[in-house]
Amino acid sequence: MNSSDTKYRLLISPYPTIYDYRSIEDNLTSMAAKGWRTENVDTFLWKFKKAEPSNKEFSAIFTGSEKTELLEELCEKEGWKKEFQWKHMQIFYADQDAIPLETDEAVKLENIHRNMKQTFIPNWIKILLFMLVLAFINGMKYFNNSPYSDGLTFWAFLIALYGALIAGITLLGYLLWLKVSRKRISEGGVCAKATLQRKIINILLIGFLALCIGGLADANIHFGKGIVLYIVIYLILVLAVVSIINQLSKQKERKILFGIITLVLIIGLVVFMNIIEKILITWV
């Protein structure tokens, strides 16, 4: 197949329910059967490349970074090859008659929970707190009839409040999955799937996108295309920062970069607020 004929497919990243390893395994197995294999995984999108259909089976394993090499060696001895690694989750594949990996569901669940406490839970708590602070600041300005408040402030309040709702539901969804999975395992079953949580979060994300589009459209009407362009560039920068931070493997590097870029984003936000303030002053 020529490079020009190569086909790709993008799917939304399962990050909000990354703990649901069973759905990830089933989805990768289904994609492989249809002739799609992963080429690149990121915080927001997973990229698949067209390949020959196969009946490979996939297994997702959560482990610490210090055990990565040892895990790969053990898996290769059992006939499992590494497909990719994203954060602390490693994906292996093998023929369907291969010996299963990590048959003890209780151990698997605790490994997942330990990793979620290191990355998933802290990250979503940060998002929740950040959105609540933004909602509080903009809400105080708007509902206290600040002279520097207008429709854009109200949109910022709604978007931040909606973002906090998504973060809160994502965290509650994980805790519910953890509770149900522990109960099932105690009864001799396997971990639950997070199908309901994923559907709810996807619907909320669509609503969040619609809300952002509404805010940009309103800003375009009141302030012109210059402000809209600034907002779009700023949002793209934020998404790029999140993606870069999540791809860093070393915790120390992540903390340093997170601190530096957070400072840059705060400066950008201050500049943006000053621009809005100057525009509003000219109107008053």
Buried (B, 14 or more C-beta within 10 A) or exposed (E): EEEEEEEEEEBEBBBBBBBBBBBBBBBBBEBBEEBBBBBEBBBEEBBBBBBEEBEBBBBBBBBEEEEBEEBBEEBEEEEBEBBBBBBBBBBBBBEEEBEEBBEEBEEBBBBBBEBBEBBBBEBBEEBBEBBBEBBBBBBEBBEEEEEBBBBBBBBBBBBBBBBBBBBBBBBEBBEBBBEBBBEBBEEEEEBBBBEEBBEBBEEBEEEBEEBBEEBBEBBBEEBEEEBBEBBEEBEEBBEEBBEBBBEBEEEEEBEEBBEEBBEEBEEBEEEBEEBBEEBBEEEE
